[in-house]
Amino acid sequence: MIPRLIRSVLRARSAEEIADLRLAALSWVGITCFPLYYAFFAWLLPQPYESVLLRAIGTVLALGGLLARRLPPRQRDQYTLLLVTFELPFFCTFMFLMNRANATWSQVMLVMVVALFHFDFRMALRAGAIGVAAAALLAALLGAGDTLLSQDVLQLLPAQLFLVGWMWVFSLSRKALEEEKLDGLGGGLGAVAHEMRTPLASLDANVRGLSRLQQRSGQDNPVMRQALGRMQYEVRHMNHMIDLFLLSAQAVRQKLDPHETVSMLDTVESALRRYPFTGEAQRQLVALQVRSDFRFGGQNELAIMLLLNLLRNAMQSVQRAGKGRVRIVIDGARSVPRLLVIDTGCGIAPRHLPLIFQRFFAYPEHNGAGIGLALCRQVMHAWEARLHCVSREHAYAIFVLEFPLPASR
């Protein structure tokens, strides 16, 4: 289990994946350490105080964390905060006080501070304040209040504050380095994308010129007409890919916060107008079903590009399979408003399904740069929405986009 988790961490790219793996790691640490260290501190190196009840509660909460990974992002993050608060500041501080600030639990407290501030700094401060306050109150109610002002506790306090300060400095340095790398990536993507526009524009102009020459000559060559049509489609397709690269550059440079209220129907219709269909026959492969429109918090342009990417994947699936259609369903009347993008093309193999939202994963390997779906999930996560896929190989793929109700924001 642990090696597999480490491999997953090394592969993880998006914020959504990192949050999921963080909760998984936290859960497995709780499931392992609460029972293990009870045996260690109760039998091998007995401590003055132990609590089977608190360790049992911690183990149950950790087991619940494995189930909480399936919750929507907002609820999952709330459960992560609960688990972090209980496992680290609350439990460790309470046991430290109940054991009269002995040497063993003093060391545990220092380790706890380091572990806690490896999470987001604001989350760590929040969890620390809640956990320590609750632990101190419970310890006082159980008769250990005098330990709070004891010399052993007061001596440890400056060391902990010093450690918190250094962890804050490290977090700022790490954040600055990450922003520098992302800014470089964004600038590189933007420069490459803009440079590609010029040869594509030239190619498009030449194709149009050859088409006009063929029409003026009065000689209709079906092979030539088909080749020129294919070239025009590839130019439109590459321009669409450039839009995606530019969006990636924008996404790593700017905030994805949902500062607009967007109509899903308007978004879908805009995406259908902008998609580079090869002709009316291909356009007829896509059907729109509106059960009920809904509005959501997001950004209009990002939402259009998100749907363009999902539509492109669906059309490529149909093309590779040589069969099938695409259906887009707007279903805003449900308790959780959602959009479905359904294709009955080649589907996705079970071994590939867990990987499709990872950056730079593409299947087949020549099928794009592997950034589209990762970006889509990153955008959805920023909007407190959820994107997942249900698929059966050689049959269908359904991409489900679920949005929070406006009242819940």
URRAVEN-V179605 format. One record per pair of residues at least 24 apart in sequence whose C-alpha atoms are under 10 Angstrom apart, sorted by sequence separation. I is the first residue (numbers start at 0). GAP is how many residues later the second one is. D is the distance in whole Angstrom. If there is no record, write none. Layout:
BEGIN
i;gap;d
I;GAP;D
I;GAP;D
END
This chain:
BEGIN
i;gap;d
30;24;10
33;24;7
34;24;8
61;24;10
87;24;6
88;24;8
203;24;10
206;24;7
207;24;8
264;24;10
320;24;5
321;24;8
376;24;9
29;25;9
30;25;10
32;25;10
33;25;6
57;25;8
60;25;9
61;25;9
86;25;9
87;25;8
206;25;7
264;25;8
285;25;9
317;25;7
319;25;7
320;25;5
375;25;10
383;25;9
1;26;9
32;26;9
33;26;10
60;26;9
88;26;10
205;26;10
263;26;10
316;26;7
317;26;7
318;26;7
319;26;7
320;26;9
382;26;10
0;27;9
1;27;10
30;27;8
31;27;8
87;27;8
88;27;8
203;27;8
204;27;10
264;27;9
265;27;9
313;27;8
315;27;10
316;27;8
317;27;4
318;27;9
319;27;10
29;28;7
30;28;5
33;28;9
57;28;7
58;28;9
87;28;7
202;28;9
203;28;7
206;28;10
263;28;10
264;28;6
265;28;10
285;28;10
312;28;10
313;28;7
314;28;8
316;28;5
317;28;6
29;29;6
30;29;8
56;29;9
57;29;7
86;29;10
202;29;9
203;29;10
263;29;6
264;29;8
265;29;10
285;29;9
313;29;6
314;29;10
315;29;8
316;29;5
317;29;9
28;30;9
29;30;9
30;30;9
31;30;9
56;30;10
203;30;10
262;30;7
263;30;6
264;30;9
269;30;10
270;30;10
273;30;9
274;30;10
284;30;9
310;30;7
312;30;9
313;30;8
314;30;8
315;30;9
316;30;7
356;30;9
26;31;10
27;31;9
29;31;8
30;31;6
83;31;10
84;31;9
203;31;7
262;31;6
263;31;6
269;31;10
273;31;10
309;31;7
310;31;9
313;31;8
316;31;9
356;31;9
26;32;8
29;32;5
30;32;7
53;32;9
54;32;9
83;32;8
199;32;10
202;32;8
203;32;9
261;32;8
262;32;4
263;32;7
270;32;9
271;32;9
274;32;10
275;32;10
282;32;10
306;32;10
309;32;10
310;32;9
313;32;9
355;32;10
356;32;10
26;33;10
28;33;8
29;33;8
30;33;10
53;33;10
57;33;9
261;33;5
262;33;7
266;33;7
269;33;10
270;33;5
274;33;7
281;33;9
284;33;9
313;33;9
355;33;9
26;34;8
27;34;7
30;34;10
199;34;9
200;34;8
239;34;9
260;34;6
261;34;5
262;34;9
265;34;9
266;34;9
269;34;7
270;34;7
273;34;8
274;34;9
306;34;9
353;34;10
26;35;4
27;35;8
29;35;9
83;35;9
88;35;9
92;35;10
199;35;6
200;35;10
239;35;8
259;35;10
260;35;6
261;35;6
262;35;10
266;35;10
267;35;9
268;35;9
269;35;10
270;35;9
271;35;9
272;35;10
276;35;10
352;35;10
353;35;9
25;36;7
26;36;6
54;36;9
87;36;10
198;36;10
199;36;9
239;36;8
259;36;8
260;36;5
261;36;6
263;36;9
266;36;7
267;36;7
270;36;6
271;36;8
274;36;8
275;36;9
292;36;10
293;36;8
295;36;10
352;36;8
24;37;10
26;37;8
27;37;9
53;37;8
89;37;9
93;37;9
97;37;10
238;37;9
259;37;6
260;37;6
261;37;7
262;37;9
266;37;6
269;37;9
270;37;6
274;37;8
281;37;10
291;37;9
292;37;6
293;37;8
294;37;8
352;37;8
23;38;9
26;38;5
27;38;8
80;38;10
84;38;10
88;38;7
89;38;8
92;38;8
93;38;8
96;38;8
97;38;10
196;38;10
199;38;8
200;38;9
236;38;9
237;38;10
257;38;9
258;38;7
259;38;5
260;38;7
261;38;6
265;38;9
266;38;9
269;38;9
270;38;9
276;38;9
285;38;10
286;38;8
287;38;9
288;38;7
289;38;8
290;38;7
291;38;6
292;38;7
293;38;5
352;38;8
22;39;9
23;39;10
25;39;8
26;39;6
83;39;9
84;39;8
87;39;9
88;39;5
89;39;9
91;39;9
92;39;6
93;39;10
95;39;9
96;39;8
124;39;10
199;39;8
235;39;9
236;39;6
257;39;5
258;39;6
259;39;5
260;39;8
261;39;10
263;39;9
266;39;10
267;39;7
271;39;9
284;39;8
285;39;6
286;39;6
287;39;6
288;39;6
289;39;6
290;39;6
291;39;5
292;39;5
293;39;8
352;39;10
24;40;9
25;40;9
26;40;10
53;40;10
83;40;8
87;40;8
88;40;8
89;40;8
90;40;8
91;40;9
92;40;9
93;40;8
94;40;8
95;40;10
97;40;10
235;40;6
236;40;9
256;40;9
257;40;4
258;40;6
259;40;7
262;40;10
263;40;9
266;40;8
267;40;9
270;40;8
284;40;5
285;40;5
286;40;5
287;40;5
288;40;5
289;40;5
290;40;5
291;40;5
292;40;8
349;40;10
352;40;10
23;41;7
24;41;9
26;41;10
53;41;10
84;41;8
85;41;8
88;41;8
89;41;4
90;41;9
92;41;9
93;41;5
96;41;10
97;41;6
196;41;9
234;41;9
235;41;9
236;41;10
256;41;7
257;41;6
258;41;10
261;41;8
266;41;10
283;41;9
284;41;6
285;41;6
286;41;6
287;41;6
288;41;6
289;41;7
290;41;7
291;41;6
295;41;9
347;41;9
349;41;8
22;42;6
23;42;6
26;42;10
80;42;7
84;42;5
85;42;10
88;42;5
89;42;5
92;42;6
93;42;7
96;42;7
97;42;9
195;42;9
196;42;7
233;42;9
235;42;9
255;42;8
256;42;8
257;42;9
283;42;9
284;42;8
285;42;8
286;42;9
287;42;8
288;42;9
289;42;9
290;42;7
291;42;9
294;42;9
347;42;9
348;42;8
349;42;8
22;43;7
23;43;9
79;43;10
80;43;9
83;43;7
84;43;7
87;43;8
88;43;6
89;43;8
90;43;10
91;43;8
92;43;7
93;43;9
95;43;10
96;43;9
120;43;10
195;43;9
232;43;7
255;43;8
267;43;10
281;43;9
282;43;10
290;43;10
293;43;7
346;43;9
347;43;6
348;43;7
349;43;7
22;44;10
23;44;9
50;44;8
82;44;9
83;44;9
84;44;9
85;44;9
86;44;9
87;44;9
88;44;9
89;44;7
90;44;7
93;44;8
94;44;9
97;44;9
99;44;8
231;44;10
232;44;8
233;44;9
257;44;10
292;44;9
293;44;9
346;44;6
347;44;6
348;44;5
19;45;10
22;45;8
23;45;7
49;45;8
80;45;9
81;45;8
84;45;7
85;45;7
88;45;9
89;45;5
93;45;6
97;45;9
98;45;9
99;45;10
192;45;10
196;45;8
232;45;6
291;45;9
292;45;10
293;45;10
345;45;10
346;45;5
347;45;5
348;45;8
19;46;9
22;46;7
48;46;7
80;46;7
84;46;5
85;46;10
88;46;8
89;46;9
92;46;9
93;46;10
97;46;6
99;46;9
100;46;7
105;46;9
109;46;9
113;46;9
116;46;10
120;46;9
121;46;10
192;46;9
195;46;8
231;46;8
232;46;9
255;46;9
291;46;10
292;46;10
345;46;8
346;46;4
347;46;7
21;47;10
47;47;10
48;47;9
50;47;10
83;47;9
84;47;9
96;47;7
97;47;9
99;47;6
100;47;9
105;47;8
108;47;9
112;47;7
116;47;7
120;47;7
194;47;10
337;47;10
339;47;10
341;47;10
343;47;10
344;47;10
345;47;6
346;47;5
347;47;9
19;48;9
20;48;9
46;48;10
48;48;10
49;48;8
81;48;10
85;48;10
89;48;10
96;48;8
98;48;9
99;48;9
111;48;10
112;48;9
115;48;10
119;48;10
192;48;9
193;48;8
229;48;8
337;48;9
338;48;10
340;48;10
341;48;10
342;48;10
343;48;9
344;48;9
345;48;4
346;48;5
347;48;8
19;49;6
48;49;6
49;49;8
81;49;9
84;49;10
85;49;9
96;49;9
97;49;8
100;49;9
102;49;9
106;49;10
109;49;8
110;49;10
113;49;8
116;49;10
117;49;8
192;49;5
193;49;10
228;49;8
289;49;10
335;49;10
337;49;10
339;49;10
341;49;10
343;49;10
344;49;7
345;49;6
346;49;5
347;49;7
18;50;9
19;50;9
47;50;8
48;50;6
93;50;10
96;50;6
99;50;9
100;50;9
101;50;8
105;50;7
109;50;7
112;50;7
113;50;8
116;50;6
117;50;10
120;50;7
191;50;9
192;50;8
228;50;9
343;50;8
344;50;6
345;50;6
346;50;5
347;50;10
19;51;10
47;51;6
48;51;9
95;51;9
96;51;7
100;51;6
101;51;9
108;51;8
112;51;7
115;51;10
116;51;8
119;51;8
120;51;9
192;51;9
193;51;9
250;51;9
288;51;10
315;51;9
343;51;6
344;51;6
345;51;8
346;51;9
46;52;7
47;52;8
99;52;8
100;52;6
113;52;10
117;52;10
118;52;9
189;52;9
192;52;6
193;52;8
249;52;10
342;52;9
343;52;4
344;52;8
19;53;9
22;53;8
26;53;9
29;53;9
33;53;9
96;53;10
99;53;9
100;53;10
109;53;8
113;53;7
116;53;10
117;53;8
188;53;9
189;53;10
191;53;9
192;53;6
287;53;10
342;53;6
343;53;7
18;54;9
22;54;8
25;54;8
29;54;10
32;54;10
47;54;9
109;54;10
112;54;9
116;54;8
190;54;10
191;54;9
246;54;9
312;54;9
341;54;7
342;54;6
343;54;9
46;55;9
100;55;9
188;55;10
189;55;7
190;55;9
246;55;8
286;55;10
312;55;10
341;55;6
342;55;7
19;56;8
22;56;9
23;56;9
26;56;8
29;56;10
96;56;8
188;56;6
189;56;5
192;56;9
285;56;10
340;56;8
341;56;4
342;56;9
15;57;8
18;57;9
19;57;9
22;57;6
25;57;8
26;57;9
29;57;7
46;57;9
95;57;9
187;57;10
188;57;7
189;57;9
285;57;9
340;57;6
341;57;6
18;58;8
21;58;8
22;58;9
25;58;8
28;58;9
29;58;10
46;58;9
187;58;10
188;58;9
189;58;8
190;58;9
243;58;10
246;58;8
284;58;10
339;58;7
340;58;5
341;58;9
44;59;10
185;59;9
186;59;9
188;59;7
189;59;6
246;59;10
312;59;9
339;59;6
340;59;7
19;60;9
22;60;9
26;60;10
185;60;8
188;60;6
189;60;8
267;60;8
311;60;10
312;60;9
338;60;8
339;60;5
340;60;8
18;61;9
22;61;9
25;61;9
185;61;9
187;61;8
188;61;9
243;61;7
267;61;10
338;61;6
339;61;6
185;62;7
186;62;7
242;62;8
243;62;9
267;62;9
308;62;10
309;62;8
337;62;7
338;62;5
339;62;9
40;63;10
184;63;9
185;63;4
186;63;9
308;63;6
309;63;8
337;63;5
338;63;7
184;64;7
185;64;7
243;64;9
264;64;10
307;64;10
308;64;8
336;64;8
337;64;4
338;64;9
183;65;9
185;65;8
186;65;9
239;65;9
243;65;8
264;65;7
335;65;10
336;65;6
337;65;6
182;66;8
185;66;6
186;66;9
263;66;7
305;66;8
308;66;10
309;66;9
335;66;6
336;66;6
337;66;9
181;67;9
182;67;10
184;67;8
185;67;6
263;67;10
304;67;9
305;67;8
308;67;8
335;67;6
336;67;7
183;68;9
184;68;9
185;68;10
239;68;9
240;68;9
263;68;9
334;68;10
335;68;6
336;68;7
181;69;9
182;69;7
183;69;9
239;69;9
305;69;8
306;69;9
334;69;9
335;69;7
181;70;6
182;70;6
305;70;6
325;70;10
327;70;10
331;70;10
334;70;8
180;71;10
181;71;7
182;71;10
240;71;10
267;71;10
304;71;9
305;71;9
323;71;9
324;71;10
325;71;10
326;71;9
327;71;10
328;71;10
329;71;10
330;71;10
331;71;9
333;71;10
239;72;9
322;72;10
323;72;9
325;72;10
178;73;8
179;73;10
263;73;10
302;73;9
305;73;8
320;73;8
331;73;10
178;74;8
263;74;9
264;74;10
301;74;9
305;74;9
320;74;9
236;75;9
263;75;8
302;76;8
301;77;8
302;77;9
316;77;10
301;78;10
317;78;9
316;79;9
298;80;9
316;80;9
297;81;9
297;82;9
313;82;10
313;83;8
297;84;9
298;84;9
313;84;9
297;85;6
313;85;9
296;86;7
297;86;9
295;87;9
296;87;9
297;87;10
296;88;9
295;89;9
309;89;8
21;97;9
297;105;10
296;106;8
295;107;7
296;107;8
294;108;9
295;108;7
296;108;9
293;109;10
294;109;10
295;109;7
296;109;7
294;110;9
295;110;7
293;111;9
294;111;8
293;112;10
296;112;8
295;113;10
257;121;9
255;122;9
256;122;9
257;122;10
247;123;8
251;123;10
255;123;6
244;124;9
247;124;9
250;124;8
254;124;10
255;124;9
256;124;10
257;124;7
258;124;9
246;125;10
255;125;9
256;125;6
257;125;6
244;126;9
255;126;6
256;126;6
257;126;9
240;127;8
243;127;9
244;127;9
247;127;7
250;127;9
254;127;9
255;127;8
256;127;10
240;128;9
243;128;7
246;128;9
247;128;10
250;128;8
240;131;9
243;131;9
260;145;9
72;307;10
73;307;9
72;308;7
71;309;9
72;309;9
73;309;10
74;309;10
72;310;10
73;310;6
72;311;6
73;311;8
71;312;8
72;312;7
73;312;10
71;313;7
72;313;7
71;314;6
70;315;9
71;315;10
71;330;9
73;330;9
71;331;10
71;332;9
16;340;9
15;341;9
16;341;8
11;343;9
13;343;8
10;344;9
12;344;9
13;344;7
11;345;9
12;345;6
13;345;7
11;346;7
12;346;6
10;347;8
11;347;8
12;347;9
10;348;9
16;357;10
15;358;9
14;359;10
13;360;7
16;360;9
12;361;8
13;361;8
15;361;7
16;361;9
14;362;9
15;362;7
13;363;8
14;363;7
15;363;10
13;364;6
14;364;10
15;364;9
12;365;10
15;365;6
14;366;8
15;366;9
13;367;9
14;367;9
15;370;9
15;371;10
END
